Amino acid sequence: KCLVNPIDPYYIAGFKTDYSVEYVQRPLIIPALEICTPEVIDFLIQFGADLGKHYEATAPCGPAAFWAFRDDIDSRNTLVVAQRADVTHLRDERGATMLHLAVKRKNKHLKEEIVRVLLERDINIAARDIDGLTARDYLEKYGVENAESLRSIIDEFVIYFVTDDQIEKVEQLILEGYDHILDIQGVTKKGRRMHTRELAEMKQLKDMIKLLDEIPEYEREIKVMHSAIENADIKTISKKAQEKRIAWGTDRGGRSLMHKAIVYEQPNVVDFLSQQFPNMVYMKDNLLRTPLHYCASLKDKKKTYGKIWSILSPAGGHNNLEANNLTVHDYLREMEKETPKKEKPRGRQFYDYKVRDLVQVERQRQYFDMTTLTRSQEQAVS
């Protein structure tokens, strides 16, 4: 693997404000994607080229695999990366997945095939970026030229999950707040367009029909739970925690109940959740940050921070890299001594992510009012 993963430590990325040369570390796979044939790219990946290695020359920074989705890269090379890269764990510093980049890409050659390959490899359709947008949302936001065709391809896979009676898959989409399940249409063998519920009825999928009918209830109850977290309402949380799987529901920021409990500095709620749902400590938000990352960014070292840390730290996850290529230990170091913007790699300077701002930023984010409830909504699920 070391033979296909050499790093050029002195690649010239540009010049600093004082006109001195600025260097970045450049993995071999980056220039290979730019100038080599698909056969060479495939060879490098087969023999261990690290597509997860972050490249920090330009913003948004992200894994080397994401370089393949630039418009100036040969689409055949992009397709090879789509076929072989890890589609489960990779995101750039803005939370985008390869599916986000694939639909946004202006290079139309092989575009639909690349999107299909990613979907066939089970990339998460419900994944959202830092602004709470799915890849499907990108089609409208960026005015993608062949948006209708790409939208149909994405919807096809959701329809397949429904008609193939994949209950767990559809429920997971619901828990992640994916909002294009009931409104999309598929085409029957006779050429008739039907909504997903109608298709499930036609195939007499009773459990699936029941799940689809419960989507509005899921959405309301997840909102109630997140609202209860903000208010430290243990009574509501404990009452509804065992109903269906709503405790695992996230908001559009990918934030779990535990993420939110830490943001609002509710150690008693964190304690309750860690006992009832121990695996929740491993859940990641849209920037791949675990609850432990959130905990490490708290400024109150003596009271809230200490108690929450003592609850979560034994569970592990210290070495998990988030979308800015930082571990929990990196967060702790940043809280002790922040890296000045001018000392960060060139690409990281544009967004200039600051660990110490995490809690304040996340408290302000509402992600399209996902967690704001009216009194009538709360009563509807009580």
C-alpha positions as CSV (number, residue, x, y, z in Angstrom):
1,K,0.0,0.0,0.0
2,C,2.8,2.4,0.7
3,L,3.9,2.1,-2.9
4,V,0.6,3.6,-4.2
5,N,0.2,6.1,-1.3
6,P,3.3,8.4,-1.5
7,I,2.7,12.0,-0.4
8,D,4.3,15.0,-2.1
9,P,4.9,17.2,1.0
10,Y,5.9,20.2,-1.1
11,Y,3.3,20.6,-3.7
12,I,3.0,24.3,-4.5
13,A,-0.7,25.3,-4.0
14,G,-0.2,29.0,-4.3
15,F,1.3,32.0,-2.5
16,K,0.6,33.5,0.9
17,T,-0.3,37.2,1.5
18,D,3.4,37.9,2.2
19,Y,4.2,36.3,-1.3
20,S,5.9,33.3,0.2
21,V,5.2,29.9,-1.4
22,E,2.4,27.9,0.2
23,Y,2.9,24.1,0.2
24,V,0.3,21.3,0.8
25,Q,0.6,17.6,1.1
26,R,-0.5,16.0,-2.2
27,P,-1.4,12.2,-2.4
28,L,-0.4,10.4,-5.6
29,I,-4.0,9.6,-6.4
30,I,-4.7,13.3,-7.0
31,P,-2.4,13.9,-10.0
32,A,-3.3,10.4,-11.2
33,L,-7.0,11.4,-11.4
34,E,-6.0,14.4,-13.4
35,I,-3.8,12.8,-16.0
36,C,-4.1,9.0,-16.0
37,T,-6.4,6.6,-17.7
38,P,-9.2,4.7,-15.9
39,E,-7.2,1.6,-16.0
40,V,-4.4,3.2,-14.1
41,I,-6.8,4.6,-11.5
42,D,-8.4,1.2,-11.1
43,F,-5.0,-0.4,-10.6
44,L,-4.0,2.1,-8.0
45,I,-7.2,1.7,-6.0
46,Q,-7.0,-2.1,-6.3
47,F,-3.6,-2.0,-4.7
48,G,-4.6,0.2,-1.9
49,A,-4.6,3.9,-2.9
50,D,-6.2,5.7,0.0
51,L,-9.2,7.5,-1.3
52,G,-10.1,8.6,2.2
53,K,-6.9,10.7,2.6
54,H,-7.9,14.3,2.9
55,Y,-6.6,16.8,0.3
56,E,-6.4,20.4,1.6
57,A,-5.4,22.5,-1.4
58,T,-8.8,24.0,-2.2
59,A,-12.1,24.5,-0.5
60,P,-14.2,22.6,0.2
61,C,-11.6,20.2,1.5
62,G,-12.4,16.5,1.6
63,P,-11.2,12.9,0.9
64,A,-9.1,12.3,-2.2
65,A,-12.1,10.5,-3.7
66,F,-14.0,13.7,-3.9
67,W,-11.3,15.2,-6.3
68,A,-12.7,12.8,-8.9
69,F,-16.0,14.7,-9.0
70,R,-14.4,17.9,-10.2
71,D,-15.7,19.0,-13.7
72,D,-12.2,18.9,-15.2
73,I,-11.7,15.2,-14.3
74,D,-12.3,12.6,-16.9
75,S,-15.7,11.1,-16.2
76,R,-14.3,7.6,-16.8
77,N,-12.0,8.2,-13.8
78,T,-15.0,9.5,-11.8
79,L,-16.9,6.4,-12.6
80,V,-14.0,4.2,-11.4
81,V,-13.9,6.0,-8.1
82,A,-17.7,5.8,-7.7
83,Q,-17.4,2.0,-8.2
84,R,-14.7,1.5,-5.6
85,A,-14.6,4.3,-3.0
86,D,-16.2,3.9,0.4
87,V,-19.7,5.3,-0.1
88,T,-20.7,5.0,3.6
89,H,-18.3,7.1,5.6
90,L,-16.8,9.8,3.3
91,R,-17.9,13.4,3.3
92,D,-16.3,16.8,2.5
93,E,-15.9,19.6,5.1
94,R,-19.4,20.9,4.1
95,G,-21.0,17.5,4.8
96,A,-21.6,16.6,1.1
97,T,-21.4,13.0,0.0
98,M,-20.3,11.7,-3.4
99,L,-23.9,11.7,-4.4
100,H,-24.2,15.4,-3.7
101,L,-21.2,16.1,-5.9
102,A,-22.3,13.7,-8.6
103,V,-25.6,15.4,-9.2
104,K,-24.1,18.9,-8.9
105,R,-21.3,18.1,-11.4
106,K,-21.6,20.1,-14.6
107,N,-19.7,17.5,-16.7
108,K,-22.6,15.6,-18.2
109,H,-20.6,12.7,-19.6
110,L,-21.5,9.4,-17.8
111,K,-23.3,11.6,-15.2
112,E,-26.4,9.4,-14.9
113,E,-24.4,6.2,-14.8
114,I,-22.2,7.6,-12.0
115,V,-25.3,8.5,-10.0
116,R,-26.8,5.0,-10.6
117,V,-23.6,3.3,-9.5
118,L,-23.5,5.3,-6.2
119,L,-27.1,4.4,-5.5
120,E,-26.6,0.7,-6.4
121,R,-23.7,0.7,-3.9
122,D,-26.2,1.8,-1.2
123,I,-25.0,5.4,-0.7
124,N,-27.3,7.1,1.7
125,I,-30.1,8.9,-0.2
126,A,-31.2,10.7,3.0
127,A,-27.7,12.1,3.8
128,R,-27.8,15.9,4.2
129,D,-25.0,18.5,4.0
130,I,-24.2,21.3,6.4
131,D,-27.2,23.2,5.3
132,G,-29.6,20.3,5.7
133,L,-29.8,19.6,1.9
134,T,-30.0,16.1,0.4
135,A,-28.5,15.3,-3.1
136,R,-32.1,15.5,-4.4
137,D,-32.4,19.0,-3.0
138,Y,-29.3,20.0,-4.9
139,L,-31.1,19.4,-8.2
140,E,-33.3,22.4,-7.6
141,K,-30.8,24.6,-5.6
142,Y,-28.1,24.5,-8.3
143,G,-30.4,24.5,-11.3
144,V,-29.0,21.2,-12.6
145,E,-29.6,20.9,-16.3
146,N,-30.8,17.3,-16.4
147,A,-32.5,17.6,-13.0
148,E,-35.7,15.7,-13.9
149,S,-33.9,12.6,-15.2
150,L,-31.6,12.5,-12.1
151,R,-34.6,13.1,-9.8
152,S,-36.3,10.1,-11.4
153,I,-33.2,7.9,-10.9
154,I,-33.1,8.8,-7.2
155,D,-36.8,8.3,-6.7
156,E,-36.6,4.9,-8.5
157,F,-34.5,3.6,-5.6
158,V,-36.9,4.8,-3.0
159,I,-39.8,3.2,-4.9
160,Y,-37.8,0.0,-5.1
161,F,-37.3,0.0,-1.3
162,V,-41.1,0.3,-0.9
163,T,-42.2,-2.2,-3.5
164,D,-39.5,-4.7,-2.4
165,D,-41.0,-4.5,1.1
166,Q,-37.7,-3.3,2.7
167,I,-39.3,-2.1,5.9
168,E,-36.0,-1.3,7.7
169,K,-34.6,0.6,4.8
170,V,-37.7,2.8,4.5
171,E,-38.0,3.3,8.2
172,Q,-34.4,4.5,8.3
173,L,-35.2,7.1,5.6
174,I,-38.1,8.3,7.8
175,L,-35.9,8.5,10.9
176,E,-33.4,10.6,9.0
177,G,-36.1,12.9,7.9
178,Y,-36.1,12.1,4.2
179,D,-39.1,14.0,2.8
180,H,-39.7,12.4,-0.6
181,I,-41.3,9.0,0.1
182,L,-45.1,9.6,-0.2
183,D,-45.0,12.3,-2.9
184,I,-43.1,10.4,-5.5
185,Q,-44.5,8.2,-8.3
186,G,-43.5,5.0,-10.0
187,V,-44.7,3.5,-13.2
188,T,-46.5,0.1,-13.3
189,K,-45.9,-2.5,-16.0
190,K,-49.1,-1.2,-17.7
191,G,-47.5,2.3,-17.8
192,R,-49.7,3.8,-15.1
193,R,-48.2,6.3,-12.8
194,M,-48.9,5.6,-9.1
195,H,-47.7,7.0,-5.7
196,T,-45.6,4.8,-3.4
197,R,-48.5,3.9,-1.2
198,E,-50.7,2.9,-4.2
199,L,-47.8,0.7,-5.4
200,A,-47.6,-1.0,-1.9
201,E,-51.3,-1.5,-2.0
202,M,-51.2,-3.1,-5.4
203,K,-48.6,-5.6,-4.1
204,Q,-50.6,-6.1,-0.8
205,L,-47.6,-5.1,1.4
206,K,-49.6,-4.7,4.6
207,D,-46.6,-3.9,6.9
208,M,-45.3,-1.4,4.3
209,I,-48.7,0.3,3.9
210,K,-48.9,0.6,7.7
211,L,-45.4,2.2,7.9
212,L,-46.2,4.6,5.1
213,D,-49.4,5.7,6.8
214,E,-47.4,6.3,10.0
215,I,-44.9,8.7,8.4
216,P,-46.7,11.9,9.6
217,E,-46.9,10.4,13.1
218,Y,-43.1,9.6,13.1
219,E,-42.3,13.1,12.0
220,R,-44.4,14.7,14.7
221,E,-43.1,12.4,17.5
222,I,-39.5,13.0,16.5
223,K,-40.0,16.7,16.7
224,V,-41.6,16.3,20.1
225,M,-38.6,14.3,21.3
226,H,-36.1,16.9,20.0
227,S,-38.2,19.7,21.6
228,A,-38.2,17.8,24.9
229,I,-34.4,17.6,24.8
230,E,-34.1,21.3,24.5
231,N,-36.3,21.7,27.6
232,A,-34.7,18.9,29.5
233,D,-38.1,17.2,29.7
234,I,-37.1,13.8,30.9
235,K,-40.7,12.8,31.5
236,T,-41.6,13.2,27.8
237,I,-38.4,11.6,26.7
238,S,-38.7,8.5,28.8
239,K,-42.4,8.2,27.9
240,K,-41.8,8.2,24.2
241,A,-38.4,6.7,24.0
242,Q,-39.6,3.2,23.5
243,E,-42.3,4.0,20.9
244,K,-41.3,2.6,17.6
245,R,-37.7,3.7,16.9
246,I,-38.4,7.4,17.2
247,A,-35.5,7.9,19.7
248,W,-33.2,7.3,16.8
249,G,-34.7,10.0,14.7
250,T,-32.4,12.9,13.7
251,D,-33.1,16.5,12.6
252,R,-31.9,17.8,9.3
253,G,-28.5,18.5,10.7
254,G,-28.1,14.7,11.3
255,R,-28.1,15.5,15.0
256,S,-29.4,12.7,17.4
257,L,-31.1,13.3,20.7
258,M,-27.7,12.9,22.4
259,H,-26.1,15.6,20.1
260,K,-28.9,17.9,21.1
261,A,-28.7,17.2,24.8
262,I,-25.0,18.1,24.7
263,V,-25.6,21.3,22.7
264,Y,-28.1,22.4,25.4
265,E,-25.8,21.1,28.1
266,Q,-28.3,18.7,29.7
267,P,-26.1,16.2,31.6
268,N,-29.0,14.4,33.2
269,V,-30.6,13.8,29.7
270,V,-27.2,12.6,28.4
271,D,-27.0,10.2,31.3
272,F,-30.5,8.8,30.6
273,L,-29.9,8.4,26.9
274,S,-26.5,6.7,27.4
275,Q,-28.2,4.1,29.7
276,Q,-31.2,3.6,27.5
277,F,-29.4,3.8,24.1
278,P,-25.7,3.1,24.6
279,N,-25.0,2.9,20.8
280,M,-26.3,6.5,20.4
281,V,-22.8,7.7,21.4
282,Y,-21.6,6.5,18.0
283,M,-24.2,8.4,15.9
284,K,-22.8,11.1,13.6
285,D,-24.2,14.3,12.4
286,N,-23.9,15.8,8.9
287,L,-20.3,16.6,9.5
288,L,-19.5,13.1,10.9
289,R,-19.2,14.5,14.4
290,T,-20.1,12.1,17.3
291,P,-21.6,13.3,20.6
292,L,-18.1,13.0,22.0
293,H,-16.9,15.7,19.5
294,Y,-19.7,17.9,20.7
295,C,-18.7,17.2,24.3
296,A,-15.1,18.1,23.6
297,S,-16.2,21.5,22.3
298,L,-17.9,22.6,25.5
299,K,-16.3,25.5,27.3
300,D,-17.6,24.7,30.9
301,K,-14.8,22.4,31.9
302,K,-15.8,21.9,35.6
303,K,-19.6,21.4,35.7
304,T,-21.4,20.3,32.5
305,Y,-18.3,19.3,30.5
306,G,-16.9,17.1,33.3
307,K,-20.1,15.3,33.9
308,I,-21.0,14.6,30.3
309,W,-17.4,13.7,29.5
310,S,-17.3,11.1,32.3
311,I,-20.5,9.6,30.9
312,L,-19.4,9.4,27.2
313,S,-15.7,9.0,27.3
314,P,-15.6,5.3,28.4
315,A,-17.8,4.5,25.4
316,G,-14.9,5.3,23.0
317,G,-14.9,7.0,19.6
318,H,-12.0,9.2,20.4
319,N,-10.2,8.4,17.1
320,N,-13.2,9.0,14.8
321,L,-12.4,11.5,12.2
322,E,-15.1,14.0,11.4
323,A,-15.6,16.0,8.1
324,N,-12.9,18.5,9.0
325,N,-10.4,15.6,9.5
326,L,-10.3,16.1,13.3
327,T,-10.5,13.6,16.1
328,V,-11.9,14.2,19.5
329,H,-8.3,14.7,20.8
330,D,-7.9,17.3,18.1
331,Y,-11.0,19.0,19.4
332,L,-9.5,19.1,22.9
333,R,-6.3,20.6,21.6
334,E,-8.2,23.2,19.7
335,M,-10.1,24.1,22.8
336,E,-6.9,24.6,24.7
337,K,-5.1,26.4,21.9
338,E,-6.8,27.3,18.7
339,T,-4.9,27.0,15.5
340,P,-4.7,30.5,13.9
341,K,-6.3,30.7,10.4
342,K,-3.0,31.6,8.7
343,E,-1.4,28.4,10.0
344,K,-4.1,26.1,8.6
345,P,-3.7,24.4,5.2
346,R,-4.7,26.6,2.3
347,G,-8.0,24.9,1.6
348,R,-9.0,25.0,5.3
349,Q,-8.7,28.8,5.5
350,F,-11.7,29.5,3.4
351,Y,-14.3,28.2,5.8
352,D,-12.0,28.4,8.8
353,Y,-13.9,25.9,10.9
354,K,-13.6,26.7,14.7
355,V,-14.1,24.0,17.2
356,R,-14.9,26.4,20.0
357,D,-17.8,27.9,18.1
358,L,-19.6,24.5,17.6
359,V,-22.1,24.7,20.5
360,Q,-23.1,28.3,19.7
361,V,-23.5,27.6,16.0
362,E,-25.5,24.4,16.6
363,R,-27.9,26.1,19.0
364,Q,-28.7,28.7,16.3
365,R,-29.2,26.1,13.6
366,Q,-32.9,25.2,13.1
367,Y,-32.5,23.3,9.8
368,F,-35.7,24.6,8.2
369,D,-37.6,24.7,11.5
370,M,-37.2,20.9,11.8
371,T,-37.2,21.0,15.6
372,T,-39.7,23.9,16.2
373,L,-43.1,22.8,17.3
374,T,-46.4,24.4,17.7
375,R,-48.6,23.7,20.8
376,S,-51.1,21.9,18.6
377,Q,-48.4,19.6,17.2
378,E,-47.2,18.7,20.7
379,Q,-50.8,17.9,21.8
380,A,-51.4,15.8,18.7
381,V,-48.8,13.3,19.8
382,S,-49.4,13.4,23.6
